[in-house]
Amino acid sequence: MMSDGERLNWIRLARTHGIGPVSFFQLLRRFGSAGAALDALPELSNRSRRARPLQPPPPEQVEQELKAVHRYGARIVLSSEPDYPPLLRDLEPPPPVLTVLGNTGLAARPTVAIVGARNASAAGRKIARNMAAELGQNGFSIVSGLALGIDGEAHAASLESGTVAVLGGAIDHVYPPQHQRLYAEIAASGLIVSESPFGYRAKAQDFPRRNRIITGMSMGVVVVEAAERSGSLISARVAGEQGREVMAVPGSPLDPRAAGTNSLLHQGATLVRHADDVLDILATLDRRSVSAPPPRPFEYDPDAGEPSESELQRVVEALSPHPMPIDEIARASSLPAARCAAVLLELELSGEAQTLPGGLAAKAF
């Protein structure tokens, strides 16, 4: 059982600017606890070449956030706590902290994501509604992103059976504003989830993180309509990387809203026409294999000592703006993968590298 003090430290570390989920869990493995990692941040900042030191929010600020969340009727859950969404917990790494509003039991049921175009056609909207309603009647919670179009239809059709909305901004920031009423209905009978601190307003760069949570919470993702360059296709790619089943509804080659889904089918996604197809596919999945975490691409070696200037320079030279697997970076820098991971942690803390979910790293901008 985590103490209140360590729980506060966990949230402070997760809310520290410059520390993402990968570096968060690397720091936990390296120092043993969030409190010990916070104690080490000043020394790590002094050693780094970061212009601004790593500065966690003061305890009072996190306490105020906890109070504000409680007043709102929501609560904060950590990835180590039992009511954290189970499929999401098994990602490598999971978001360390979520704010949730509503029935967290919906995330523990079998789950499927339905996503698609904001400017959806009438046919696409009907498919999403029918699919969400029937999957809900068969015991599935429907997960989506509260966007206009396909997302909204999927949520509305599964209000009675159970729906989960994942937000890009804070739990108290309803976006788009046209979905104020839908948001209220989901808060009353479903579940709303956010990775962002209370009061935070979403920016464009926050939606890929939201999409990763949508797919990470789900056994599979159904894309109903999507243009060739769209967030739904990003969701499908991330779902594939997470080991989730990727399904797509085919559409007319003449409709640009079907170009993305048709492309997914060409690349190997499973074709689905209605809920029965989705049920047949999900019935073949072993939920234990869906939720099983992949092998960690690297581990921190506590006996290896601090990285040398030569090691730091070799890894910096191996990085590129495009994310690459850490084992490839290790090979290019002539370092063992575990040692490369330790060097990348130092470089991320100094603002020179980004470590990303899926065992990837890139040069920071």
Backbone torsions as a table, in degrees:
resi	resn	phi	psi	omega
1	MET	NA	124.2	-178.5
2	MET	-77.3	136.4	177.7
3	SER	-71.1	161.3	178.0
4	ASP	-60.5	-37.7	-179.6
5	GLY	-65.9	-43.0	179.6
6	GLU	-70.3	-33.0	176.1
7	ARG	-63.3	-42.2	176.7
8	LEU	-62.3	-42.4	179.0
9	ASN	-62.8	-39.8	178.9
10	TRP	-58.6	-46.7	-179.5
11	ILE	-67.0	-41.1	178.2
12	ARG	-59.6	-44.3	-179.7
13	LEU	-65.3	-42.1	179.2
14	ALA	-65.7	-29.2	-178.6
15	ARG	-90.0	3.2	-179.9
16	THR	-75.3	122.3	179.5
17	HIS	-61.6	129.9	-179.6
18	GLY	100.5	-6.4	177.6
19	ILE	-115.8	109.1	177.6
20	GLY	-93.0	-178.6	-177.9
21	PRO	-57.6	-39.5	-179.2
22	VAL	-64.3	-51.2	-178.4
23	SER	-68.1	-30.4	176.5
24	PHE	-57.0	-51.7	-176.6
25	PHE	-74.9	-28.0	172.6
26	GLN	-63.3	-41.4	177.9
27	LEU	-65.3	-39.4	177.3
28	LEU	-61.7	-43.7	-179.9
29	ARG	-66.9	-34.1	-176.7
30	ARG	-74.4	-42.1	-172.7
31	PHE	-107.6	-9.8	173.3
32	GLY	92.3	-23.1	179.3
33	SER	-159.2	161.0	177.8
34	ALA	-65.4	-38.2	179.1
35	GLY	-61.7	-44.0	179.1
36	ALA	-66.1	-36.5	177.5
37	ALA	-65.0	-41.6	177.4
38	LEU	-62.2	-40.7	178.5
39	ASP	-62.2	-30.6	-177.4
40	ALA	-85.2	-13.6	-175.0
41	LEU	-59.1	-42.0	179.3
42	PRO	-58.0	-43.3	179.5
43	GLU	-67.1	-41.4	178.3
44	LEU	-62.3	-39.2	178.3
45	SER	-66.4	-40.7	-179.7
46	ASN	-64.5	-34.4	-178.7
47	ARG	-77.5	-22.5	-173.2
48	SER	-84.4	171.1	178.2
49	ARG	-102.1	20.9	-179.7
50	ARG	-70.6	135.5	-179.8
51	ALA	-65.4	-42.2	179.4
52	ARG	-111.1	133.9	-179.0
53	PRO	-67.3	154.4	173.8
54	LEU	-68.5	120.2	-173.2
55	GLN	-126.0	100.1	177.4
56	PRO	-67.9	152.9	176.3
57	PRO	-63.9	145.8	178.7
58	PRO	-65.1	155.8	-179.5
59	PRO	-54.4	-36.7	-178.1
60	GLU	-61.9	-36.0	-179.4
61	GLN	-67.1	-42.9	179.2
62	VAL	-67.7	-38.5	176.8
63	GLU	-61.6	-39.1	176.7
64	GLN	-65.0	-39.7	177.0
65	GLU	-62.3	-44.2	179.3
66	LEU	-59.8	-41.1	178.6
67	LYS	-66.3	-42.6	-179.9
68	ALA	-64.4	-41.5	177.8
69	VAL	-62.0	-43.2	-180.0
70	HIS	-63.6	-43.2	178.5
71	ARG	-61.4	-32.7	-179.0
72	TYR	-74.8	-13.9	-178.2
73	GLY	94.7	6.7	-179.3
74	ALA	-105.3	-175.8	175.1
75	ARG	-154.6	161.0	178.3
76	ILE	-100.5	132.7	176.0
77	VAL	-122.1	142.8	178.3
78	LEU	-97.2	156.5	-177.8
79	SER	-66.0	-14.1	178.3
80	SER	-90.2	-3.6	-174.2
81	GLU	-95.5	151.8	-170.0
82	PRO	-65.7	-27.3	-178.2
83	ASP	-93.4	13.4	171.6
84	TYR	-72.5	141.3	-178.3
85	PRO	-54.2	122.3	-169.3
86	PRO	-64.8	-41.4	179.2
87	LEU	-66.6	-36.9	-179.7
88	LEU	-67.4	-37.2	-179.7
89	ARG	-58.5	-32.0	-174.4
90	ASP	-84.0	-0.8	172.7
91	LEU	-67.1	158.2	176.6
92	GLU	-119.2	96.1	1.1
93	PRO	-101.9	161.4	171.6
94	PRO	-81.8	160.0	168.9
95	PRO	-59.1	127.0	-175.5
96	PRO	-63.3	-30.8	-173.7
97	VAL	-136.9	134.5	172.7
98	LEU	-127.6	149.2	168.0
99	THR	-106.1	131.0	-175.1
100	VAL	-127.4	144.6	177.7
101	LEU	-133.4	115.3	178.8
102	GLY	117.6	-149.6	-171.2
103	ASN	-92.5	99.5	-178.7
104	THR	-68.3	-17.6	177.1
105	GLY	-61.4	-23.8	179.1
106	LEU	-64.4	-30.5	179.8
107	ALA	-77.4	-16.2	179.2
108	ALA	-88.2	-12.1	175.8
109	ARG	-78.7	168.9	169.1
110	PRO	-55.5	135.6	-172.6
111	THR	-131.3	145.9	174.5
112	VAL	-141.4	138.3	179.1
113	ALA	-94.6	139.9	172.8
114	ILE	-125.2	119.3	-177.2
115	VAL	-135.5	165.2	177.8
116	GLY	170.4	-162.9	-170.0
117	ALA	-67.9	144.9	172.9
118	ARG	-73.0	-38.8	179.5
119	ASN	-93.7	49.9	-172.4
120	ALA	-65.0	151.7	175.8
121	SER	-77.1	167.0	176.5
122	ALA	-61.3	-39.1	179.3
123	ALA	-65.9	-43.2	179.2
124	GLY	-62.6	-40.9	178.6
125	ARG	-62.5	-42.3	-179.5
126	LYS	-65.1	-42.0	178.2
127	ILE	-60.4	-44.7	-179.5
128	ALA	-62.9	-43.2	179.4
129	ARG	-62.0	-50.3	-177.0
130	ASN	-64.2	-41.1	-178.7
131	MET	-65.5	-45.3	-178.9
132	ALA	-64.3	-42.8	-178.7
133	ALA	-63.5	-44.6	-176.5
134	GLU	-72.5	-38.4	176.5
135	LEU	-63.8	-39.0	176.8
136	GLY	-62.0	-41.1	178.6
137	GLN	-65.4	-21.2	178.7
138	ASN	-96.9	15.7	170.8
139	GLY	94.4	9.3	179.9
140	PHE	-96.0	138.8	166.4
141	SER	-82.9	136.4	-179.0
142	ILE	-98.1	125.4	-178.0
143	VAL	-110.4	134.4	175.9
144	SER	-157.8	-173.3	-169.0
145	GLY	-111.1	14.0	176.7
146	LEU	63.0	14.7	178.3
147	ALA	-75.7	167.2	173.5
148	LEU	-64.8	164.5	175.0
149	GLY	80.6	-128.7	-172.9
150	ILE	-60.6	-43.3	-179.7
151	ASP	-56.9	-50.0	-177.8
152	GLY	-61.7	-40.4	178.7
153	GLU	-63.6	-42.4	-179.4
154	ALA	-63.6	-43.1	177.9
155	HIS	-63.1	-49.4	-175.3
156	ALA	-61.1	-37.3	-177.4
157	ALA	-75.6	-16.0	-176.8
158	SER	-116.1	18.7	179.5
159	LEU	-60.4	-42.6	-177.1
160	GLU	-73.2	-35.5	-176.1
161	SER	-87.1	-26.3	178.1
162	GLY	130.7	116.0	-179.4
163	THR	-134.0	149.7	-177.7
164	VAL	-124.6	122.1	178.1
165	ALA	-106.5	126.1	178.3
166	VAL	-105.9	125.3	-174.4
167	LEU	-100.1	151.9	173.2
168	GLY	-82.4	-33.7	177.1
169	GLY	-97.8	-161.9	-177.6
170	ALA	-70.7	165.7	-178.5
171	ILE	-61.0	-24.2	-178.5
172	ASP	-98.6	7.2	-179.9
173	HIS	-108.5	102.5	-177.5
174	VAL	-84.2	115.5	179.2
175	TYR	-139.7	129.4	1.1
176	PRO	-76.1	157.4	-177.7
177	PRO	-63.1	-22.4	178.0
178	GLN	-63.4	-15.6	-177.4
179	HIS	-103.0	23.8	176.7
180	GLN	-55.1	-48.6	-177.3
181	ARG	-66.8	-43.1	179.2
182	LEU	-62.0	-42.0	176.4
183	TYR	-56.2	-46.8	-178.9
184	ALA	-62.5	-39.4	179.7
185	GLU	-67.5	-39.2	177.7
186	ILE	-67.8	-40.5	178.5
187	ALA	-60.8	-33.2	-177.1
188	ALA	-77.2	-35.3	-173.5
189	SER	-126.6	-12.0	-177.2
190	GLY	-118.4	-141.0	-177.8
191	LEU	-142.0	134.4	174.7
192	ILE	-117.4	135.9	-172.7
193	VAL	-130.5	139.3	175.7
194	SER	-145.8	142.3	174.1
195	GLU	-91.3	-13.3	-171.4
196	SER	-85.5	153.3	176.3
197	PRO	-63.9	152.0	-179.8
198	PHE	-57.3	134.6	179.6
199	GLY	90.3	-7.0	-176.0
200	TYR	-79.0	135.2	177.7
201	ARG	-100.1	131.5	-172.6
202	ALA	-65.5	143.8	171.1
203	LYS	-115.7	168.1	-175.6
204	ALA	-56.6	-37.7	-176.5
205	GLN	-71.2	-9.0	-179.2
206	ASP	-83.7	-18.6	-173.2
207	PHE	-73.7	-32.3	171.4
208	PRO	-59.8	-35.9	176.0
209	ARG	-65.2	-41.4	176.3
210	ARG	-59.6	-44.2	-178.6
211	ASN	-62.7	-36.6	178.6
212	ARG	-63.7	-35.5	178.5
213	ILE	-71.5	-42.0	178.8
214	ILE	-55.0	-52.1	-177.9
215	THR	-72.6	-34.5	-179.8
216	GLY	-66.2	-26.8	178.5
217	MET	-82.0	-6.9	-166.5
218	SER	-118.0	148.5	174.3
219	MET	-70.4	-33.3	179.0
220	GLY	-155.5	165.3	180.0
221	VAL	-127.3	133.7	176.9
222	VAL	-108.6	123.7	175.4
223	VAL	-101.8	119.0	-174.9
224	VAL	-89.3	-51.5	174.5
225	GLU	-141.8	143.0	178.8
226	ALA	-163.0	135.9	173.7
227	ALA	-72.6	171.2	-175.6
228	GLU	-65.1	-30.1	176.3
229	ARG	-120.2	99.4	-176.0
230	SER	-153.1	160.5	177.2
231	GLY	-63.5	-29.3	179.6
232	SER	-64.7	-35.8	177.4
233	LEU	-70.1	-34.4	173.8
234	ILE	-62.1	-43.2	177.3
235	SER	-58.5	-43.2	-179.6
236	ALA	-64.0	-42.0	178.8
237	ARG	-63.3	-44.9	180.0
238	VAL	-63.8	-40.0	178.7
239	ALA	-59.7	-42.6	177.4
240	GLY	-61.7	-41.7	178.3
241	GLU	-64.5	-30.5	-179.8
242	GLN	-82.5	-3.5	-178.0
243	GLY	81.9	17.5	178.1
244	ARG	-88.0	154.8	177.7
245	GLU	-74.1	129.3	179.4
246	VAL	-107.7	121.2	-178.3
247	MET	-123.9	150.2	-179.0
248	ALA	-144.2	145.0	176.8
249	VAL	-92.9	125.1	-178.8
250	PRO	-70.6	158.6	179.3
251	GLY	-145.8	176.3	-178.4
252	SER	-65.4	135.2	175.1
253	PRO	-61.9	-17.0	-179.4
254	LEU	-86.4	-10.1	-177.7
255	ASP	-100.8	116.6	-179.1
256	PRO	-61.5	-22.0	178.4
257	ARG	-72.5	-11.5	177.0
258	ALA	-103.2	-4.1	-176.1
259	ALA	-61.6	-40.4	-178.7
260	GLY	-70.3	-43.1	179.6
261	THR	-66.8	-41.0	177.1
262	ASN	-62.9	-37.0	176.7
263	SER	-64.8	-41.1	176.7
264	LEU	-59.0	-43.0	179.2
265	LEU	-63.4	-40.0	177.8
266	HIS	-62.5	-32.5	-178.9
267	GLN	-85.5	-2.3	174.8
268	GLY	116.4	2.4	175.0
269	ALA	-64.0	157.1	-178.7
270	THR	-83.6	129.8	-179.7
271	LEU	-76.7	129.5	174.2
272	VAL	-130.8	144.9	-179.3
273	ARG	-111.5	-28.1	-175.6
274	HIS	-160.8	-177.5	-173.7
275	ALA	-62.7	-34.9	-179.2
276	ASP	-59.8	-39.6	177.3
277	ASP	-62.2	-43.4	-179.8
278	VAL	-64.1	-43.4	179.6
279	LEU	-62.2	-41.0	178.4
280	ASP	-60.8	-41.7	-178.4
281	ILE	-69.6	-46.9	-177.7
282	LEU	-67.2	-27.9	178.8
283	ALA	-66.5	-23.4	-179.9
284	THR	-84.8	-10.0	-176.5
285	LEU	-84.6	136.0	170.8
286	ASP	-85.5	113.1	-174.9
287	ARG	-60.0	-28.6	178.6
288	ARG	-65.4	-36.3	179.4
289	SER	-74.6	-31.7	176.9
290	VAL	-64.9	-41.8	-174.7
291	SER	-87.2	-9.9	-177.1
292	ALA	-66.7	128.3	179.5
293	PRO	-70.1	142.0	176.1
294	PRO	-68.9	160.0	177.5
295	PRO	-61.3	139.4	-178.8
296	ARG	-66.0	133.3	-177.5
297	PRO	-72.1	-15.4	179.4
298	PHE	-162.9	158.8	175.0
299	GLU	-135.6	146.1	176.3
300	TYR	-75.4	132.6	178.2
301	ASP	-99.4	107.8	-174.6
302	PRO	-69.8	-14.3	-177.5
303	ASP	-96.8	3.7	-173.0
304	ALA	-83.4	-13.9	-178.8
305	GLY	80.9	175.2	-177.7
306	GLU	-74.8	145.3	178.2
307	PRO	-62.0	142.5	177.7
308	SER	-84.6	165.1	176.7
309	GLU	-60.3	-36.3	179.1
310	SER	-64.5	-43.4	178.9
311	GLU	-64.7	-43.4	178.4
312	LEU	-58.6	-45.2	-177.5
313	GLN	-66.2	-39.8	-179.3
314	ARG	-64.3	-39.6	-179.8
315	VAL	-72.4	-39.4	176.6
316	VAL	-56.8	-44.4	-179.5
317	GLU	-66.7	-27.5	-179.3
318	ALA	-81.5	-17.4	-177.7
319	LEU	-75.5	151.5	174.0
320	SER	-135.2	164.3	178.0
321	PRO	-61.6	-26.3	179.8
322	HIS	-86.9	129.2	-179.6
323	PRO	-58.1	135.2	179.9
324	MET	-128.7	151.3	176.4
325	PRO	-59.9	142.3	-176.6
326	ILE	-63.5	-32.1	178.7
327	ASP	-66.8	-30.0	175.3
328	GLU	-70.1	-39.9	177.2
329	ILE	-64.8	-40.1	177.9
330	ALA	-62.3	-42.2	-179.6
331	ARG	-64.5	-43.3	-178.7
332	ALA	-66.7	-28.5	-179.1
333	SER	-98.1	5.0	178.3
334	SER	57.6	44.4	178.8
335	LEU	-127.3	149.2	170.3
336	PRO	-62.2	152.6	-175.6
337	ALA	-58.6	-41.8	-179.4
338	ALA	-64.9	-38.3	179.0
339	ARG	-68.6	-40.6	177.7
340	CYS	-60.7	-37.8	178.5
341	ALA	-62.6	-41.0	178.8
342	ALA	-64.4	-40.1	179.4
343	VAL	-67.1	-41.8	179.5
344	LEU	-63.6	-35.7	175.9
345	LEU	-60.7	-46.2	177.9
346	GLU	-60.3	-42.0	-178.2
347	LEU	-69.8	-34.0	176.8
348	GLU	-68.3	-41.4	179.4
349	LEU	-65.9	-25.1	177.6
350	SER	-90.9	0.4	176.9
351	GLY	82.1	16.0	-177.1
352	GLU	-103.9	-11.7	-178.7
353	ALA	-140.7	160.6	172.5
354	GLN	-123.4	123.4	169.6
355	THR	-98.4	133.8	-169.6
356	LEU	-123.0	154.2	176.5
357	PRO	-55.5	149.7	-179.9
358	GLY	89.8	13.5	177.9
359	GLY	72.8	34.5	-179.4
360	LEU	-114.3	157.1	174.6
361	ALA	-148.5	154.3	-179.1
362	ALA	-148.8	166.5	174.4
363	LYS	-70.4	136.8	179.6
364	ALA	-79.5	151.9	178.2
365	PHE	-106.5	NA	NA
